[in-house]
Amino acid sequence: MVGISNDRMQHILSVARQCYHIAKSKYHLEETDCRKAFMIGFLHDVGYEFSEYNLEHPEKGMSLVKETLGIELPEILLHGDPDAEQTLFLSILNEADLTVDSKGNVVSVEERLQDIVGRYSEDALEYLKPLHLAKKLKLVE
């Protein structure tokens, strides 16, 4: 199992806070929607706890939330997927996830990508997918 380490827990909490901040300051959403963005951010990596491989955590997370809470949050399944249609909440989550490093620090998108490549490689899907996503969201050139 991959699991949720203390560093990943810090990442999760920081992504949730970033989601709230982006929803409020960039999109000027109502408080209820800002809190929804926070919860999506908070749950986005929960699937790591039950994953054997890094890339399966979105699917595991969506299944866990659906089975235990009875709600569907497609953003959990689709986060990090450069081919997914970028709905409002998915865009918020992806931007937040691309601006928080693996230890929970708020960083630039370029720093986040370097954080990822430093843990994997430039050829790894764990790096290529967020790179393509950042380009699609026009967060990098």
Backbone as ProteinMPNN parsed JSONL, in Angstrom:
{"seq_chain_A": "MVGISNDRMQHILSVARQCYHIAKSKYHLEETDCRKAFMIGFLHDVGYEFSEYNLEHPEKGMSLVKETLGIELPEILLHGDPDAEQTLFLSILNEADLTVDSKGNVVSVEERLQDIVGRYSEDALEYLKPLHLAKKLKLVE", "coords_chain_A": {"N_chain_A": [[0.828, -1.191, 0.0], [0.422, 2.263, -0.725], [-0.303, 4.433, 0.971], [-0.971, 7.15, 3.354], [1.243, 9.402, 4.203], [2.776, 11.499, 6.761], [3.779, 13.795, 5.467], [2.228, 13.728, 3.112], [-0.267, 14.128, 4.236], [-0.001, 16.76, 5.11], [0.237, 17.945, 2.598], [-2.34, 17.386, 1.586], [-4.011, 18.881, 3.354], [-3.046, 21.472, 2.844], [-3.666, 21.71, 0.1], [-6.453, 21.665, 0.275], [-6.9, 24.076, 1.658], [-5.839, 25.845, -0.229], [-7.656, 25.425, -2.31], [-9.969, 26.54, -1.197], [-9.088, 29.216, -0.956], [-8.548, 29.907, -3.678], [-11.108, 29.567, -4.793], [-12.482, 31.594, -3.446], [-10.936, 34.021, -3.833], [-10.159, 34.132, -6.554], [-12.355, 33.252, -8.081], [-14.508, 34.292, -6.771], [-16.574, 32.963, -5.357], [-19.566, 31.988, -3.58], [-19.754, 31.523, -0.002], [-20.58, 28.895, 0.711], [-19.913, 27.422, -1.592], [-17.168, 27.864, -1.618], [-16.478, 26.436, 0.636], [-17.234, 23.909, -0.223], [-15.314, 23.573, -2.219], [-13.054, 23.466, -0.562], [-13.569, 21.003, 0.795], [-13.49, 19.188, -1.354], [-10.819, 19.478, -2.045], [-9.702, 18.531, 0.332], [-10.394, 15.861, 0.277], [-9.21, 14.896, -2.007], [-6.882, 13.255, -2.275], [-7.361, 11.01, -0.742], [-7.552, 8.414, -1.583], [-4.975, 7.362, -1.721], [-4.47, 6.008, 0.64], [-5.442, 3.467, 0.316], [-4.27, 2.441, -1.928], [-2.211, 0.543, -4.131], [-0.528, 1.437, -6.052], [0.74, 4.582, -7.165], [-0.667, 5.949, -9.281], [-3.254, 4.964, -9.19], [-4.702, 6.172, -7.214], [-6.718, 8.247, -7.619], [-9.004, 6.852, -8.595], [-9.425, 4.951, -6.551], [-9.928, 6.71, -4.453], [-12.294, 8.05, -5.28], [-14.076, 5.884, -5.307], [-14.018, 5.17, -2.579], [-15.107, 7.476, -1.325], [-17.65, 7.51, -2.483], [-18.687, 4.989, -1.67], [-18.57, 5.144, 1.161], [-19.512, 7.657, 1.996], [-21.617, 8.126, 0.362], [-21.765, 9.98, -1.688], [-21.044, 11.502, -4.84], [-18.125, 12.712, -6.117], [-16.834, 13.774, -8.764], [-14.526, 15.177, -9.242], [-12.519, 14.122, -7.65], [-11.88, 11.71, -8.899], [-11.074, 12.7, -11.395], [-9.028, 14.535, -10.993], [-5.874, 15.841, -11.851], [-5.881, 14.767, -14.377], [-5.079, 15.474, -17.572], [-6.702, 15.249, -19.781], [-9.302, 15.463, -19.011], [-12.474, 17.154, -18.924], [-12.435, 20.422, -17.854], [-14.163, 21.373, -15.358], [-15.583, 23.899, -13.175], [-15.031, 23.358, -10.362], [-13.203, 21.274, -10.649], [-11.139, 22.571, -12.003], [-10.375, 24.396, -10.035], [-9.455, 22.611, -8.037], [-7.344, 21.327, -9.444], [-5.609, 23.495, -9.979], [-4.96, 24.221, -7.361], [-3.716, 21.846, -6.467], [-1.521, 21.865, -8.104], [-0.05, 23.87, -7.017], [0.904, 23.283, -4.56], [3.412, 21.689, -2.831], [4.915, 18.401, -2.251], [5.208, 18.312, 0.474], [3.441, 20.044, 1.55], [3.859, 22.757, 1.25], [3.065, 25.946, -0.089], [3.737, 26.711, -3.354], [5.225, 27.849, -6.486], [3.923, 26.892, -9.716], [5.937, 25.93, -11.357], [7.87, 25.215, -9.431], [6.462, 23.187, -8.153], [6.263, 21.287, -10.203], [8.964, 20.648, -10.472], [9.372, 19.534, -7.971], [7.879, 17.198, -8.288], [9.178, 15.912, -10.461], [11.62, 15.506, -9.266], [11.093, 13.48, -7.492], [10.281, 11.416, -9.068], [10.742, 10.904, -12.368], [11.642, 12.572, -15.452], [10.396, 11.168, -17.404], [8.354, 9.796, -16.276], [4.895, 9.008, -15.771], [3.743, 10.177, -13.539], [4.903, 12.638, -13.521], [4.595, 13.615, -16.185], [1.811, 13.82, -16.645], [0.881, 15.924, -14.795], [2.44, 17.992, -15.879], [1.422, 18.311, -18.513], [-1.189, 18.959, -17.812], [-0.807, 21.398, -16.413], [0.017, 22.978, -18.532], [-2.289, 22.885, -20.127], [-4.092, 24.228, -18.481], [-2.993, 26.648, -18.668], [-1.086, 27.505, -16.843], [1.585, 27.281, -16.996], [4.037, 27.725, -19.595]], "CA_chain_A": [[0.0, 0.0, 0.0], [1.148, 3.528, -0.753], [-0.623, 5.048, 2.257], [-0.925, 8.601, 3.545], [2.316, 9.764, 5.131], [2.593, 12.818, 7.38], [3.98, 14.803, 4.423], [1.057, 13.75, 2.228], [-1.361, 14.744, 4.993], [0.239, 18.207, 5.031], [-0.121, 18.309, 1.22], [-3.799, 17.346, 1.484], [-4.57, 20.019, 4.07], [-2.689, 22.701, 2.123], [-4.459, 21.757, -1.124], [-7.809, 22.056, 0.684], [-6.872, 25.517, 1.945], [-5.641, 26.529, -1.511], [-8.94, 25.353, -3.018], [-10.832, 27.56, -0.592], [-8.538, 30.524, -1.313], [-8.767, 30.132, -5.114], [-12.56, 29.726, -4.995], [-12.892, 32.883, -2.887], [-10.252, 35.193, -4.362], [-10.104, 34.143, -8.018], [-13.672, 33.028, -8.674], [-15.497, 35.043, -5.971], [-17.713, 32.088, -5.101], [-20.256, 32.11, -2.301], [-19.089, 30.792, 1.071], [-20.919, 27.469, 0.623], [-19.118, 26.837, -2.661], [-15.77, 27.885, -1.162], [-16.331, 25.3, 1.559], [-17.272, 22.705, -1.053], [-13.977, 23.478, -2.826], [-12.175, 22.987, 0.517], [-13.815, 19.579, 1.039], [-12.97, 18.454, -2.506], [-9.369, 19.465, -1.859], [-9.366, 17.7, 1.485], [-10.624, 14.452, -0.048], [-8.683, 14.546, -3.331], [-5.85, 12.214, -2.238], [-7.704, 9.99, 0.25], [-7.365, 7.095, -2.184], [-3.63, 6.845, -1.482], [-4.461, 5.12, 1.8], [-5.833, 2.123, -0.087], [-3.7, 2.197, -3.251], [-0.933, -0.151, -4.259], [0.262, 2.207, -7.009], [0.424, 6.013, -7.112], [-1.611, 6.432, -10.284], [-4.611, 4.465, -8.984], [-5.335, 6.831, -6.069], [-7.985, 8.939, -7.891], [-10.104, 5.879, -8.687], [-9.649, 4.416, -5.202], [-10.52, 7.778, -3.65], [-13.688, 8.26, -5.666], [-14.84, 4.726, -4.821], [-14.107, 5.269, -1.126], [-16.057, 8.538, -0.974], [-18.988, 7.077, -2.9], [-19.132, 3.866, -0.845], [-18.682, 5.451, 2.588], [-20.286, 8.881, 2.238], [-22.792, 8.113, -0.504], [-21.778, 11.126, -2.61], [-20.124, 11.42, -5.97], [-17.3, 13.889, -6.371], [-16.021, 13.383, -9.922], [-13.24, 15.874, -9.188], [-11.542, 13.221, -7.036], [-11.464, 10.789, -9.956], [-10.511, 13.38, -12.565], [-7.939, 15.477, -10.721], [-4.594, 15.488, -12.441], [-6.058, 14.203, -15.721], [-5.068, 16.577, -18.536], [-7.718, 15.041, -20.816], [-10.64, 15.654, -18.438], [-13.099, 18.467, -19.091], [-12.136, 21.21, -16.657], [-15.294, 22.067, -14.748], [-15.131, 24.921, -12.23], [-14.425, 22.782, -9.164], [-12.021, 20.512, -11.052], [-10.086, 23.558, -12.279], [-9.914, 24.901, -8.734], [-8.663, 21.553, -7.42], [-6.104, 21.117, -10.181], [-4.718, 24.626, -9.737], [-4.475, 24.105, -5.986], [-2.804, 20.709, -6.395], [-0.305, 22.241, -8.824], [0.647, 24.945, -6.3], [1.273, 22.789, -3.227], [4.386, 20.62, -3.028], [4.657, 17.119, -1.582], [5.302, 18.488, 1.932], [2.392, 20.953, 1.974], [4.231, 24.162, 1.066], [2.531, 26.629, -1.261], [4.858, 26.989, -4.247], [4.841, 28.139, -7.863], [3.669, 25.694, -10.509], [7.246, 25.439, -11.789], [8.476, 24.53, -8.289], [5.706, 21.946, -7.937], [6.677, 20.337, -11.231], [10.313, 20.198, -10.112], [9.16, 18.647, -6.825], [7.403, 15.918, -8.811], [10.23, 15.269, -11.258], [12.669, 15.099, -8.333], [10.69, 12.233, -6.828], [10.065, 10.383, -10.089], [11.679, 11.223, -13.446], [10.984, 13.348, -16.512], [9.666, 10.232, -18.266], [7.297, 9.139, -15.493], [3.542, 9.551, -15.898], [3.49, 11.013, -12.364], [5.376, 13.979, -13.899], [4.077, 14.039, -17.491], [0.405, 14.219, -16.545], [0.736, 17.289, -14.269], [3.044, 18.942, -16.814], [0.427, 18.565, -19.569], [-2.317, 19.638, -17.171], [-0.409, 22.784, -16.165], [-0.006, 23.655, -19.842], [-3.691, 23.011, -20.535], [-4.7, 25.272, -17.636], [-2.226, 27.874, -18.949], [-0.359, 27.885, -15.641], [2.961, 27.338, -17.478], [4.101, 27.725, -21.076]], "C_chain_A": [[0.872, 1.255, 0.0], [0.944, 4.253, 0.575], [-0.523, 6.569, 2.262], [0.112, 8.882, 4.625], [1.989, 11.113, 5.779], [2.782, 13.933, 6.357], [2.766, 14.884, 3.503], [-0.135, 14.375, 2.946], [-1.214, 16.267, 4.988], [-0.101, 18.719, 3.631], [-1.644, 18.397, 1.08], [-4.431, 18.57, 2.145], [-4.254, 21.334, 3.349], [-3.453, 22.829, 0.809], [-5.89, 22.19, -0.795], [-7.875, 23.56, 0.936], [-6.678, 26.331, 0.674], [-6.937, 26.531, -2.322], [-9.88, 26.436, -2.503], [-10.381, 28.952, -1.039], [-8.792, 30.856, -2.79], [-10.245, 30.369, -5.393], [-13.013, 31.111, -4.558], [-12.259, 34.056, -3.632], [-10.241, 35.263, -5.883], [-11.484, 34.071, -8.656], [-14.796, 33.728, -7.926], [-16.771, 34.235, -5.714], [-18.315, 32.385, -3.733], [-19.561, 31.214, -1.274], [-19.36, 29.288, 1.004], [-20.08, 26.777, -0.448], [-17.626, 26.851, -2.328], [-15.512, 26.716, -0.218], [-16.403, 23.969, 0.819], [-15.904, 22.504, -1.714], [-12.968, 22.962, -1.795], [-12.331, 21.481, 0.709], [-13.313, 18.714, -0.122], [-11.454, 18.361, -2.394], [-8.947, 18.536, -0.743], [-9.475, 16.21, 1.163], [-9.87, 13.982, -1.305], [-7.652, 13.414, -3.32], [-6.14, 11.096, -1.236], [-7.477, 8.582, -0.287], [-5.979, 6.512, -2.012], [-3.608, 5.825, -0.341], [-4.723, 3.673, 1.408], [-5.298, 1.736, -1.462], [-2.389, 1.419, -3.166], [0.018, 0.629, -5.153], [-0.195, 3.664, -6.972], [-0.707, 6.421, -8.043], [-3.033, 5.906, -10.105], [-5.354, 5.22, -7.88], [-6.593, 7.62, -6.424], [-9.187, 7.988, -7.936], [-10.448, 5.303, -7.319], [-10.342, 5.455, -4.322], [-11.978, 8.011, -3.979], [-14.556, 7.114, -5.162], [-15.05, 4.804, -3.316], [-15.15, 6.301, -0.698], [-17.48, 8.117, -1.324], [-19.527, 5.977, -1.984], [-19.395, 4.259, 0.606], [-19.556, 6.659, 2.873], [-21.535, 8.975, 1.373], [-22.892, 9.314, -1.436], [-20.777, 10.89, -3.726], [-19.426, 12.758, -6.118], [-16.372, 13.538, -7.532], [-14.658, 14.064, -9.94], [-12.145, 14.99, -8.583], [-10.99, 12.253, -8.09], [-10.664, 11.51, -11.04], [-9.338, 14.296, -12.266], [-6.622, 14.936, -11.276], [-4.676, 14.931, -13.847], [-6.106, 15.338, -16.742], [-6.126, 16.442, -19.627], [-9.142, 15.282, -20.312], [-11.154, 17.056, -18.747], [-12.951, 19.23, -17.779], [-13.367, 21.999, -16.199], [-14.741, 23.067, -13.729], [-14.408, 24.295, -11.036], [-13.199, 21.925, -9.495], [-10.861, 21.453, -11.356], [-9.506, 24.115, -10.985], [-9.004, 23.865, -8.072], [-7.328, 21.378, -8.128], [-5.119, 22.264, -9.974], [-4.138, 24.552, -8.325], [-3.433, 22.994, -5.874], [-1.474, 21.018, -7.085], [0.457, 23.376, -8.145], [0.956, 24.574, -4.848], [2.226, 21.617, -3.432], [4.061, 19.404, -2.161], [4.735, 17.202, -0.061], [4.283, 19.503, 2.456], [2.728, 22.428, 1.859], [3.576, 24.732, -0.179], [3.714, 27.109, -2.078], [4.325, 27.423, -5.619], [4.599, 26.817, -8.596], [4.998, 25.086, -10.966], [7.943, 24.679, -10.657], [7.773, 23.205, -8.003], [6.116, 20.887, -8.947], [8.083, 19.806, -10.949], [10.262, 19.251, -8.904], [8.765, 17.254, -7.316], [8.512, 15.2, -9.575], [11.379, 14.803, -10.369], [12.359, 13.795, -7.628], [10.49, 11.088, -7.81], [11.139, 10.547, -11.165], [10.922, 12.011, -14.499], [10.179, 12.465, -17.455], [8.473, 9.589, -17.567], [5.945, 9.81, -15.713], [3.19, 10.462, -14.723], [3.955, 12.446, -12.595], [4.715, 14.472, -15.188], [2.623, 14.505, -17.428], [0.245, 15.619, -15.938], [1.381, 18.345, -15.172], [2.055, 19.307, -17.908], [-0.786, 19.308, -19.01], [-1.992, 21.121, -16.926], [-0.408, 23.592, -17.453], [-1.446, 23.877, -20.3], [-4.393, 24.113, -19.769], [-4.019, 26.618, -17.814], [-1.554, 28.425, -17.693], [1.14, 27.943, -15.899], [2.913, 27.369, -18.992], [4.59, 26.4, -21.602]], "O_chain_A": [[1.922, 1.298, 0.641], [1.913, 4.641, 1.228], [-0.055, 7.184, 1.304], [-0.117, 8.631, 5.808], [1.035, 11.782, 5.383], [2.037, 14.913, 6.368], [2.322, 15.978, 3.152], [-0.93, 15.078, 2.324], [-2.209, 16.982, 4.872], [-0.665, 19.804, 3.489], [-2.169, 19.362, 0.525], [-5.293, 19.219, 1.553], [-5.113, 22.211, 3.259], [-3.851, 23.932, 0.434], [-6.472, 22.999, -1.518], [-8.799, 24.233, 0.48], [-7.285, 27.39, 0.515], [-7.274, 27.534, -2.95], [-10.506, 27.154, -3.282], [-11.202, 29.77, -1.452], [-9.206, 31.971, -3.11], [-10.596, 31.274, -6.15], [-13.838, 31.735, -5.226], [-12.962, 34.988, -4.025], [-10.308, 36.356, -6.446], [-11.752, 34.745, -9.651], [-15.93, 33.753, -8.406], [-17.885, 34.743, -5.835], [-17.666, 32.951, -2.854], [-18.867, 30.264, -1.636], [-18.448, 28.491, 1.223], [-19.592, 25.668, -0.233], [-16.899, 25.939, -2.721], [-14.455, 26.087, -0.269], [-15.718, 23.014, 1.183], [-15.397, 21.383, -1.76], [-12.127, 22.121, -2.113], [-11.336, 20.759, 0.778], [-12.771, 17.632, 0.101], [-10.871, 17.3, -2.619], [-7.944, 17.832, -0.859], [-8.734, 15.396, 1.713], [-9.894, 12.794, -1.627], [-7.569, 12.674, -4.3], [-5.246, 10.313, -0.916], [-7.234, 7.657, 0.487], [-5.801, 5.301, -2.139], [-2.812, 4.886, -0.361], [-4.275, 2.752, 2.092], [-5.811, 0.811, -2.092], [-1.58, 1.613, -2.259], [1.236, 0.498, -5.029], [-1.376, 3.945, -6.77], [-1.608, 7.157, -7.642], [-3.939, 6.36, -10.805], [-6.527, 4.937, -7.634], [-7.498, 7.673, -5.59], [-10.247, 8.284, -7.384], [-11.622, 5.182, -6.967], [-11.234, 5.121, -3.541], [-12.809, 8.155, -3.082], [-15.651, 7.343, -4.647], [-16.148, 4.532, -2.829], [-15.972, 6.038, 0.179], [-18.407, 8.342, -0.547], [-20.684, 6.024, -1.568], [-20.34, 3.762, 1.218], [-20.264, 6.689, 3.88], [-22.408, 9.806, 1.622], [-23.976, 9.635, -1.921], [-19.793, 10.168, -3.562], [-20.068, 13.802, -6.231], [-15.258, 13.061, -7.317], [-13.732, 13.577, -10.589], [-10.979, 15.098, -8.962], [-9.785, 12.013, -8.156], [-9.678, 10.971, -11.544], [-8.704, 14.793, -13.197], [-6.316, 13.748, -11.178], [-3.645, 14.647, -14.456], [-7.08, 16.09, -16.774], [-6.42, 17.413, -20.325], [-10.084, 15.302, -21.104], [-10.385, 18.015, -18.824], [-13.308, 18.722, -16.716], [-13.576, 23.142, -16.606], [-13.541, 23.066, -13.456], [-13.276, 24.676, -10.738], [-12.259, 21.86, -8.702], [-9.719, 21.16, -11.003], [-8.293, 24.282, -10.859], [-7.916, 24.197, -7.603], [-6.288, 21.29, -7.475], [-3.922, 22.029, -9.809], [-2.947, 24.796, -8.129], [-2.387, 23.182, -5.253], [-0.429, 20.495, -6.696], [1.499, 23.802, -8.642], [1.232, 25.44, -4.018], [1.889, 20.658, -4.126], [3.066, 19.384, -1.438], [4.363, 16.25, 0.624], [4.252, 19.795, 3.652], [1.961, 23.271, 2.324], [3.536, 24.07, -1.216], [4.585, 27.82, -1.576], [3.121, 27.368, -5.872], [5.026, 25.757, -8.139], [5.16, 23.865, -10.96], [8.537, 23.626, -10.889], [8.419, 22.218, -7.652], [6.297, 19.723, -8.593], [8.352, 18.626, -11.171], [11.021, 18.284, -8.834], [9.266, 16.249, -6.811], [8.754, 14.013, -9.356], [12.041, 13.813, -10.682], [13.271, 13.08, -7.212], [10.526, 9.921, -7.422], [12.323, 10.348, -10.892], [9.697, 12.108, -14.444], [9.362, 12.968, -18.226], [7.669, 8.911, -18.208], [5.861, 11.033, -15.827], [2.426, 11.414, -14.885], [3.464, 13.37, -11.946], [4.316, 15.634, -15.269], [2.251, 15.477, -18.086], [-0.468, 16.441, -16.515], [0.908, 19.481, -15.22], [1.866, 20.487, -18.202], [-1.339, 20.187, -19.671], [-2.816, 21.992, -17.205], [-0.792, 24.762, -17.458], [-1.778, 24.949, -20.805], [-5.198, 24.853, -20.336], [-4.409, 27.609, -17.196], [-1.462, 29.637, -17.498], [1.885, 28.562, -15.14], [1.883, 27.077, -19.601], [4.706, 26.222, -22.815]]}, "name": "protein", "num_of_chains": 1, "seq": "MVGISNDRMQHILSVARQCYHIAKSKYHLEETDCRKAFMIGFLHDVGYEFSEYNLEHPEKGMSLVKETLGIELPEILLHGDPDAEQTLFLSILNEADLTVDSKGNVVSVEERLQDIVGRYSEDALEYLKPLHLAKKLKLVE"}
